[in-house]
Amino acid sequence: MNTLKFPTTDIRHLSSLLLFLFISCNQLDEQTKKEIKKEAKKAGKEIIGAINNSDAKEDFIYYVVDSKKEEVKLFWKDTQDSIIGSLGYLKTVCELQKQTLLFACNGGMYMENQSPLGWFVHKGKQITSLNTRKGKGNFYLNPNGVFIITKNKKAIVTNTANAKQFSDNAYYATQSGPMLIHEGKINSLFDKESINLNIRNGVGIDSNGNILFSMSAQPINFYNFAKFYQDHGCKEALYLDGFVSRFYAPSQNFIQTDGGFGVMIGVVAK
């Protein structure tokens, strides 16, 4: 795994400083507020500039599923009806089922009790229904969407409005948001110069029809994360989550085993 040329610690320190400055603005006079916002915006552009000018191949950890040899599954609870929660325990669960876990990541947003926030289908059974409510937070940014594995093993990423047509044919499904790419276009809500930086992970279908999972190696804004999928020819791509994101990818010598997740996505050998 490679990394950005812009140091992680510098990005985190700068983004934390910007947040502090914005909060502090409420306690200052108007002139001081303007000066602070001007400097914060300048610093933010320097961060984004460093990310934009870096080699895209060094900015991400990603995994392309070989559908001929590998199978994608969704996990939530073990055979004892306990929430699996971590990538490490997911590996153990797979081993107990005589399966080799080749890749895994968190698989969508969840509530405090680790229940799925949106639609979740497990082995053809709907566990939670499609969430079409309005609310605050990334999940509710329009459009949000779903990642589906159909009963005939076809992978689909689509927006929530289109998801109902697959309800009878979904073998696995998880809902999250927002959509990063829809109909080949980057979500119009995303700002290229946004200073909202975070580690992010997502899933898309690339130009060859393969499932593409990725996680940013450094904090990144939504626009630049979406651009990764657009550059790989994805017509549809879905954001899974932010700073809690974790990847288990031993083939790339990148192994994270922690987490307190709800639904997780795993790739196993057929």
Backbone hydrogen bonds, N-H to C=O, Kabsch-Sander energy under -0.5 kcal/mol:
donor,donor_aa,acceptor,acceptor_aa,energy
11,I,7,P,-2.0
12,R,8,T,-2.7
13,H,9,T,-2.6
14,L,10,D,-2.6
15,S,11,I,-2.9
16,S,12,R,-2.2
17,L,13,H,-2.2
18,L,14,L,-2.5
19,L,15,S,-2.0
20,F,16,S,-2.2
21,L,17,L,-2.6
22,F,18,L,-2.4
23,I,19,L,-2.1
24,S,20,F,-2.4
25,C,21,L,-1.4
26,N,23,I,-1.1
27,Q,24,S,-2.3
28,L,25,C,-1.7
33,K,29,D,-2.3
34,K,30,E,-2.2
35,E,31,Q,-2.0
36,I,32,T,-2.5
37,K,33,K,-2.7
38,K,34,K,-2.1
39,E,35,E,-2.1
40,A,36,I,-2.7
41,K,37,K,-2.4
42,K,38,K,-1.9
43,A,39,E,-2.5
44,G,40,A,-2.5
45,K,41,K,-2.2
46,E,42,K,-1.6
47,I,43,A,-1.9
48,I,44,G,-2.5
49,G,45,K,-2.7
50,A,46,E,-2.0
51,I,47,I,-1.8
52,N,48,I,-3.1
53,N,49,G,-2.1
54,S,51,I,-1.1
58,E,55,D,-2.1
59,D,56,A,-1.1
61,I,215,M,-2.8
62,Y,60,F,-0.5
63,Y,213,F,-2.7
65,V,63,Y,-0.5
65,V,211,I,-2.2
67,S,65,V,-1.0
69,K,66,D,-1.3
70,E,66,D,-2.7
71,E,268,V,-2.7
73,K,266,G,-3.1
75,F,264,M,-3.0
76,W,77,K,-0.5
78,D,82,S,-2.8
81,D,78,D,-1.8
84,I,76,W,-2.9
86,S,84,I,-1.9
87,L,258,D,-1.5
88,G,257,T,-2.4
90,L,86,S,-1.8
91,K,87,L,-1.9
92,T,88,G,-1.6
93,V,89,Y,-2.8
94,C,90,L,-2.4
95,E,91,K,-2.2
96,L,92,T,-2.3
97,Q,93,V,-1.0
98,K,95,E,-1.7
99,Q,94,C,-2.8
101,L,99,Q,-0.6
102,L,100,T,-0.7
102,L,267,V,-3.0
103,F,267,V,-1.4
104,A,248,Y,-1.6
105,C,265,I,-2.0
106,N,246,R,-0.8
107,G,263,V,-2.7
111,M,115,S,-2.9
114,Q,111,M,-2.4
117,L,109,M,-2.0
118,G,109,M,-0.5
120,F,128,T,-2.0
121,V,173,A,-2.1
122,H,125,K,-2.9
123,K,171,Y,-0.6
124,G,171,Y,-2.6
125,K,122,H,-1.6
126,Q,124,G,-0.5
127,I,120,F,-3.1
127,I,125,K,-0.5
128,T,120,F,-1.5
132,T,130,L,-0.8
140,Y,137,G,-1.0
141,L,138,N,-1.6
145,G,176,S,-2.5
146,V,158,T,-2.9
147,F,174,T,-2.6
148,I,156,I,-3.2
149,I,172,Y,-2.5
150,T,148,I,-0.5
150,T,154,K,-2.9
151,K,169,N,-2.1
153,K,150,T,-2.0
156,I,148,I,-2.8
158,T,146,V,-1.9
160,T,144,N,-2.4
162,N,159,N,-1.3
163,A,159,N,-0.6
163,A,160,T,-0.9
164,K,160,T,-0.6
165,Q,162,N,-0.9
166,F,163,A,-2.1
167,S,164,K,-1.6
169,N,166,F,-1.0
170,A,166,F,-0.8
171,Y,149,I,-2.5
172,Y,149,I,-2.2
173,A,121,V,-1.7
174,T,147,F,-2.0
175,Q,119,W,-1.2
176,S,145,G,-2.4
179,M,143,P,-3.5
180,L,237,A,-2.4
181,I,237,A,-1.6
182,H,185,K,-2.4
184,G,235,K,-2.8
185,K,182,H,-1.6
187,N,180,L,-2.2
190,F,187,N,-1.8
192,K,190,F,-0.5
194,S,191,D,-1.8
197,L,195,I,-1.5
198,N,220,I,-1.6
201,N,241,D,-2.1
202,G,214,S,-2.2
203,V,238,L,-2.3
204,G,212,L,-2.0
205,I,236,E,-1.5
206,D,204,G,-0.6
206,D,210,N,-2.7
207,S,232,H,-1.9
209,G,206,D,-2.2
212,L,204,G,-3.3
213,F,63,Y,-2.6
213,F,211,I,-0.5
214,S,202,G,-1.8
215,M,61,I,-2.5
216,S,200,R,-2.6
217,A,59,D,-3.5
218,Q,59,D,-0.6
220,I,198,N,-2.7
225,F,221,N,-1.8
226,A,222,F,-2.8
227,K,223,Y,-2.2
228,F,224,N,-1.1
229,Y,225,F,-1.0
230,Q,226,A,-2.1
231,D,227,K,-3.0
232,H,228,F,-0.8
233,G,230,Q,-1.8
234,C,229,Y,-2.4
235,K,205,I,-0.7
237,A,181,I,-2.1
238,L,203,V,-3.4
239,Y,178,P,-2.0
240,L,201,N,-3.0
241,D,201,N,-1.3
245,S,242,G,-2.6
248,Y,104,A,-2.7
249,A,247,F,-0.6
249,A,254,F,-3.5
251,S,102,L,-0.5
252,Q,249,A,-2.0
253,N,250,P,-1.7
254,F,249,A,-1.9
256,Q,247,F,-1.2
256,Q,254,F,-0.5
261,F,85,G,-2.8
264,M,75,F,-2.8
265,I,105,C,-2.8
266,G,73,K,-2.8
267,V,103,F,-3.0
268,V,71,E,-2.6
269,A,100,T,-1.3
270,K,69,K,-2.7
